[in-house]
Amino acid sequence: MANQTNKTTSGTNASQVRQQNAQSAKGAAGQGQFGTEFGSETDVQQVKKQNQQAESRKSQNAGNFGQQ
């Protein structure tokens, strides 16, 4: 089988991969560590609320260690 232009021996289109990587890098700029994939799925206010509730429960249970 002849190797087609911009294709690896496994059939990966190198040009397409480079293009996708460039688009991904543009989308991830300014998004912190994870980029847009996770950013669009995360409700920041909900996470803050859950963190606050967890901290509240931790402080309530701090004096109850070992007691049942």
N, CA, C and O atoms as a printed pandas DataFrame, in Angstrom:
     atom_number atom_name residue_name chain_id  residue_number  x_coord  y_coord  z_coord
0              1         N          MET        A               1    0.847   -1.186    0.000
1              2        CA          MET        A               1    0.000    0.000    0.000
2              3         C          MET        A               1    0.886    1.240    0.000
3              4         O          MET        A               1    1.780    1.369    0.836
4              5         N          ALA        A               2    0.643    2.130   -0.914
5              6        CA          ALA        A               2    1.445    3.345   -1.031
6              7         C          ALA        A               2    1.036    4.342    0.051
7              8         O          ALA        A               2   -0.141    4.459    0.392
8              9         N          ASN        A               3    2.023    5.054    0.580
9             10        CA          ASN        A               3    1.764    6.051    1.617
10            11         C          ASN        A               3    1.227    7.328    0.972
11            12         O          ASN        A               3    1.917    7.952    0.166
12            13         N          GLN        A               4   -0.001    7.719    1.323
13            14        CA          GLN        A               4   -0.603    8.922    0.756
14            15         C          GLN        A               4    0.016   10.158    1.411
15            16         O          GLN        A               4    0.571   10.077    2.507
16            17         N          THR        A               5   -0.081   11.275    0.743
17            18        CA          THR        A               5    0.467   12.527    1.246
18            19         C          THR        A               5   -0.143   12.869    2.603
19            20         O          THR        A               5   -1.356   12.790    2.794
20            21         N          ASN        A               6    0.729   13.252    3.545
21            22        CA          ASN        A               6    0.327   13.676    4.893
22            23         C          ASN        A               6   -0.327   12.577    5.725
23            24         O          ASN        A               6   -0.982   12.880    6.722
24            25         N          LYS        A               7   -0.170   11.331    5.348
25            26        CA          LYS        A               7   -0.727   10.227    6.132
26            27         C          LYS        A               7    0.420    9.411    6.714
27            28         O          LYS        A               7    1.418    9.161    6.038
28            29         N          THR        A               8    0.277    8.999    7.961
29            30        CA          THR        A               8    1.263    8.126    8.569
30            31         C          THR        A               8    0.986    6.693    8.122
31            32         O          THR        A               8   -0.012    6.430    7.451
32            33         N          THR        A               9    1.863    5.777    8.491
33            34        CA          THR        A               9    1.661    4.383    8.105
34            35         C          THR        A               9    0.406    3.805    8.738
35            36         O          THR        A               9   -0.169    2.854    8.208
36            37         N          SER        A              10   -0.028    4.364    9.862
37            38        CA          SER        A              10   -1.260    3.877   10.502
38            39         C          SER        A              10   -2.507    4.535    9.927
39            40         O          SER        A              10   -3.624    4.188   10.312
40            41         N          GLY        A              11   -2.327    5.486    9.005
41            42        CA          GLY        A              11   -3.480    6.113    8.356
42            43         C          GLY        A              11   -3.896    7.437    8.946
43            44         O          GLY        A              11   -4.906    8.002    8.528
44            45         N          THR        A              12   -3.145    7.956    9.912
45            46        CA          THR        A              12   -3.490    9.236   10.526
46            47         C          THR        A              12   -3.149   10.377    9.582
47            48         O          THR        A              12   -2.060   10.410    9.009
48            49         N          ASN        A              13   -4.059   11.295    9.422
49            50        CA          ASN        A              13   -3.834   12.466    8.579
50            51         C          ASN        A              13   -3.105   13.521    9.417
51            52         O          ASN        A              13   -3.708   14.178   10.265
52            53         N          ALA        A              14   -1.799   13.673    9.166
53            54        CA          ALA        A              14   -0.966   14.571    9.970
54            55         C          ALA        A              14   -1.418   16.023    9.852
55            56         O          ALA        A              14   -1.394   16.761   10.837
56            57         N          SER        A              15   -1.825   16.434    8.668
57            58        CA          SER        A              15   -2.273   17.823    8.485
58            59         C          SER        A              15   -3.525   18.110    9.305
59            60         O          SER        A              15   -3.657   19.180    9.899
60            61         N          GLN        A              16   -4.430   17.157    9.332
61            62        CA          GLN        A              16   -5.664   17.341   10.092
62            63         C          GLN        A              16   -5.360   17.420   11.597
63            64         O          GLN        A              16   -5.960   18.224   12.311
64            65         N          VAL        A              17   -4.440   16.596   12.066
65            66        CA          VAL        A              17   -4.072   16.626   13.482
66            67         C          VAL        A              17   -3.444   17.969   13.845
67            68         O          VAL        A              17   -3.761   18.541   14.888
68            69         N          ARG        A              18   -2.553   18.476   12.987
69            70        CA          ARG        A              18   -1.939   19.782   13.245
70            71         C          ARG        A              18   -3.002   20.880   13.295
71            72         O          ARG        A              18   -2.939   21.768   14.145
72            73         N          GLN        A              19   -3.968   20.820   12.394
73            74        CA          GLN        A              19   -5.033   21.821   12.357
74            75         C          GLN        A              19   -5.884   21.757   13.632
75            76         O          GLN        A              19   -6.226   22.788   14.212
76            77         N          GLN        A              20   -6.219   20.540   14.059
77            78        CA          GLN        A              20   -7.019   20.391   15.276
78            79         C          GLN        A              20   -6.248   20.873   16.500
79            80         O          GLN        A              20   -6.824   21.493   17.395
80            81         N          ASN        A              21   -4.951   20.592   16.542
81            82        CA          ASN        A              21   -4.135   21.064   17.665
82            83         C          ASN        A              21   -4.073   22.582   17.703
83            84         O          ASN        A              21   -4.127   23.178   18.778
84            85         N          ALA        A              22   -3.961   23.216   16.530
85            86        CA          ALA        A              22   -3.916   24.672   16.472
86            87         C          ALA        A              22   -5.240   25.269   16.952
87            88         O          ALA        A              22   -5.246   26.254   17.690
88            89         N          GLN        A              23   -6.356   24.678   16.536
89            90        CA          GLN        A              23   -7.666   25.170   16.967
90            91         C          GLN        A              23   -7.841   24.977   18.464
91            92         O          GLN        A              23   -8.394   25.844   19.141
92            93         N          SER        A              24   -7.382   23.865   18.980
93            94        CA          SER        A              24   -7.490   23.591   20.402
94            95         C          SER        A              24   -6.672   24.589   21.209
95            96         O          SER        A              24   -7.121   25.069   22.249
96            97         N          ALA        A              25   -5.475   24.899   20.731
97            98        CA          ALA        A              25   -4.624   25.859   21.430
98            99         C          ALA        A              25   -5.258   27.240   21.460
99           100         O          ALA        A              25   -5.145   27.946   22.463
100          101         N          LYS        A              26   -5.919   27.637   20.388
101          102        CA          LYS        A              26   -6.601   28.931   20.356
102          103         C          LYS        A              26   -7.757   28.949   21.353
103          104         O          LYS        A              26   -7.949   29.940   22.057
104          105         N          GLY        A              27   -8.518   27.876   21.418
105          106        CA          GLY        A              27   -9.666   27.809   22.317
106          107         C          GLY        A              27   -9.271   27.744   23.775
107          108         O          GLY        A              27  -10.028   28.182   24.641
108          109         N          ALA        A              28   -8.088   27.202   24.064
109          110        CA          ALA        A              28   -7.659   27.027   25.449
110          111         C          ALA        A              28   -6.990   28.271   26.015
111          112         O          ALA        A              28   -6.758   28.339   27.223
112          113         N          ALA        A              29   -6.676   29.246   25.192
113          114        CA          ALA        A              29   -6.000   30.448   25.669
114          115         C          ALA        A              29   -6.858   31.150   26.717
115          116         O          ALA        A              29   -8.021   31.463   26.465
116          117         N          GLY        A              30   -6.294   31.390   27.864
117          118        CA          GLY        A              30   -7.014   32.095   28.915
118          119         C          GLY        A              30   -7.987   31.222   29.690
119          120         O          GLY        A              30   -8.739   31.745   30.512
120          121         N          GLN        A              31   -8.004   29.938   29.466
121          122        CA          GLN        A              31   -8.963   29.063   30.136
122          123         C          GLN        A              31   -8.339   28.305   31.305
123          124         O          GLN        A              31   -8.979   27.414   31.864
124          125         N          GLY        A              32   -7.126   28.632   31.681
125          126        CA          GLY        A              32   -6.498   27.925   32.783
126          127         C          GLY        A              32   -5.938   26.598   32.322
127          128         O          GLY        A              32   -5.500   26.465   31.179
128          129         N          GLN        A              33   -5.950   25.632   33.192
129          130        CA          GLN        A              33   -5.306   24.360   32.914
130          131         C          GLN        A              33   -6.081   23.486   31.935
131          132         O          GLN        A              33   -5.460   22.768   31.151
132          133         N          PHE        A              34   -7.395   23.517   31.949
133          134        CA          PHE        A              34   -8.171   22.521   31.220
134          135         C          PHE        A              34   -8.690   22.952   29.860
135          136         O          PHE        A              34   -8.902   22.104   28.993
136          137         N          GLY        A              35   -8.895   24.214   29.651
137          138        CA          GLY        A              35   -9.402   24.641   28.356
138          139         C          GLY        A              35  -10.917   24.628   28.307
139          140         O          GLY        A              35  -11.583   24.574   29.341
140          141         N          THR        A              36  -11.457   24.678   27.102
141          142        CA          THR        A              36  -12.890   24.875   26.937
142          143         C          THR        A              36  -13.714   23.622   27.167
143          144         O          THR        A              36  -14.898   23.719   27.490
144          145         N          GLU        A              37  -13.120   22.453   27.010
145          146        CA          GLU        A              37  -13.910   21.224   27.130
146          147         C          GLU        A              37  -14.585   21.130   28.489
147          148         O          GLU        A              37  -15.781   20.853   28.568
148          149         N          PHE        A              38  -13.825   21.361   29.568
149          150        CA          PHE        A              38  -14.388   21.256   30.901
150          151         C          PHE        A              38  -15.052   22.550   31.334
151          152         O          PHE        A              38  -16.022   22.531   32.091
152          153         N          GLY        A              39  -14.543   23.656   30.864
153          154        CA          GLY        A              39  -15.087   24.947   31.253
154          155         C          GLY        A              39  -16.539   25.119   30.887
155          156         O          GLY        A              39  -17.298   25.739   31.632
156          157         N          SER        A              40  -16.938   24.583   29.755
157          158        CA          SER        A              40  -18.321   24.752   29.324
158          159         C          SER        A              40  -19.277   23.832   30.078
159          160         O          SER        A              40  -20.488   24.049   30.053
160          161         N          GLU        A              41  -18.750   22.815   30.743
161          162        CA          GLU        A              41  -19.595   21.860   31.454
162          163         C          GLU        A              41  -19.695   22.155   32.948
163          164         O          GLU        A              41  -20.443   21.485   33.659
164          165         N          THR        A              42  -18.957   23.142   33.428
165          166        CA          THR        A              42  -18.880   23.402   34.855
166          167         C          THR        A              42  -19.707   24.621   35.234
167          168         O          THR        A              42  -19.558   25.693   34.648
168          169         N          ASP        A              43  -20.585   24.445   36.224
169          170        CA          ASP        A              43  -21.363   25.553   36.775
170          171         C          ASP        A              43  -20.599   26.076   37.986
171          172         O          ASP        A              43  -20.654   25.483   39.064
172          173         N          VAL        A              44  -19.896   27.172   37.810
173          174        CA          VAL        A              44  -19.008   27.687   38.847
174          175         C          VAL        A              44  -19.767   28.003   40.126
175          176         O          VAL        A              44  -19.292   27.696   41.219
176          177         N          GLN        A              45  -20.927   28.605   40.004
177          178        CA          GLN        A              45  -21.702   28.960   41.195
178          179         C          GLN        A              45  -22.121   27.714   41.972
179          180         O          GLN        A              45  -22.102   27.708   43.202
180          181         N          GLN        A              46  -22.498   26.667   41.253
181          182        CA          GLN        A              46  -22.889   25.415   41.904
182          183         C          GLN        A              46  -21.702   24.797   42.643
183          184         O          GLN        A              46  -21.857   24.294   43.756
184          185         N          VAL        A              47  -20.539   24.831   42.040
185          186        CA          VAL        A              47  -19.333   24.271   42.675
186          187         C          VAL        A              47  -18.998   25.061   43.934
187          188         O          VAL        A              47  -18.672   24.473   44.966
188          189         N          LYS        A              48  -19.075   26.388   43.859
189          190        CA          LYS        A              48  -18.802   27.214   45.036
190          191         C          LYS        A              48  -19.792   26.910   46.163
191          192         O          LYS        A              48  -19.418   26.840   47.333
192          193         N          LYS        A              49  -21.054   26.731   45.789
193          194        CA          LYS        A              49  -22.086   26.420   46.777
194          195         C          LYS        A              49  -21.803   25.067   47.442
195          196         O          LYS        A              49  -21.909   24.935   48.662
196          197         N          GLN        A              50  -21.446   24.072   46.637
197          198        CA          GLN        A              50  -21.141   22.752   47.186
198          199         C          GLN        A              50  -19.916   22.797   48.081
199          200         O          GLN        A              50  -19.886   22.142   49.123
200          201         N          ASN        A              51  -18.910   23.559   47.689
201          202        CA          ASN        A              51  -17.712   23.692   48.520
202          203         C          ASN        A              51  -18.043   24.353   49.857
203          204         O          ASN        A              51  -17.534   23.952   50.903
204          205         N          GLN        A              52  -18.895   25.361   49.808
205          206        CA          GLN        A              52  -19.292   26.053   51.027
206          207         C          GLN        A              52  -20.065   25.110   51.956
207          208         O          GLN        A              52  -19.849   25.120   53.167
208          209         N          GLN        A              53  -20.957   24.303   51.394
209          210        CA          GLN        A              53  -21.713   23.349   52.201
210          211         C          GLN        A              53  -20.790   22.302   52.821
211          212         O          GLN        A              53  -20.969   21.919   53.977
212          213         N          ALA        A              54  -19.815   21.846   52.060
213          214        CA          ALA        A              54  -18.875   20.854   52.570
214          215         C          ALA        A              54  -18.048   21.425   53.714
215          216         O          ALA        A              54  -17.815   20.744   54.713
216          217         N          GLU        A              55  -17.604   22.671   53.573
217          218        CA          GLU        A              55  -16.833   23.315   54.643
218          219         C          GLU        A              55  -17.683   23.479   55.894
219          220         O          GLU        A              55  -17.199   23.310   57.013
220          221         N          SER        A              56  -18.950   23.810   55.695
221          222        CA          SER        A              56  -19.867   23.969   56.822
222          223         C          SER        A              56  -20.038   22.650   57.573
223          224         O          SER        A              56  -20.012   22.618   58.803
224          225         N          ARG        A              57  -20.213   21.565   56.820
225          226        CA          ARG        A              57  -20.355   20.247   57.449
226          227         C          ARG        A              57  -19.071   19.837   58.162
227          228         O          ARG        A              57  -19.118   19.213   59.222
228          229         N          LYS        A              58  -17.932   20.186   57.584
229          230        CA          LYS        A              58  -16.658   19.843   58.219
230          231         C          LYS        A              58  -16.536   20.537   59.576
231          232         O          LYS        A              58  -16.123   19.925   60.561
232          233         N          SER        A              59  -16.899   21.820   59.614
233          234        CA          SER        A              59  -16.772   22.557   60.868
234          235         C          SER        A              59  -17.789   22.066   61.897
235          236         O          SER        A              59  -17.497   22.080   63.093
236          237         N          GLN        A              60  -18.974   21.632   61.463
237          238        CA          GLN        A              60  -19.976   21.103   62.390
238          239         C          GLN        A              60  -19.526   19.764   62.970
239          240         O          GLN        A              60  -19.780   19.468   64.138
240          241         N          ASN        A              61  -18.856   18.961   62.147
241          242        CA          ASN        A              61  -18.452   17.625   62.574
242          243         C          ASN        A              61  -17.073   17.589   63.214
243          244         O          ASN        A              61  -16.626   16.526   63.645
244          245         N          ALA        A              62  -16.397   18.715   63.287
245          246        CA          ALA        A              62  -15.027   18.738   63.787
246          247         C          ALA        A              62  -14.943   18.271   65.238
247          248         O          ALA        A              62  -13.983   17.595   65.609
248          249         N          GLY        A              63  -15.915   18.613   66.052
249          250        CA          GLY        A              63  -15.887   18.230   67.456
250          251         C          GLY        A              63  -16.481   16.868   67.725
251          252         O          GLY        A              63  -16.488   16.433   68.877
252          253         N          ASN        A              64  -16.978   16.179   66.723
253          254        CA          ASN        A              64  -17.660   14.905   66.911
254          255         C          ASN        A              64  -16.809   13.697   66.547
255          256         O          ASN        A              64  -17.335   12.592   66.415
256          257         N          PHE        A              65  -15.525   13.885   66.387
257          258        CA          PHE        A              65  -14.672   12.771   65.991
258          259         C          PHE        A              65  -14.660   11.694   67.070
259          260         O          PHE        A              65  -14.385   11.981   68.235
260          261         N          GLY        A              66  -14.956   10.472   66.688
261          262        CA          GLY        A              66  -14.928    9.351   67.621
262          263         C          GLY        A              66  -16.178    9.207   68.461
263          264         O          GLY        A              66  -16.259    8.286   69.274
264          265         N          GLN        A              67  -17.141   10.071   68.298
265          266        CA          GLN        A              67  -18.373    9.979   69.084
266          267         C          GLN        A              67  -19.497    9.464   68.202
267          268         O          GLN        A              67  -19.632    9.850   67.041
268          269         N          GLN        A              68  -20.306    8.575   68.786
269          270        CA          GLN        A              68  -21.445    8.074   68.023
270          271         C          GLN        A              68  -22.661    7.978   68.901
271          272         O          GLN        A              68  -23.727    7.573   68.436
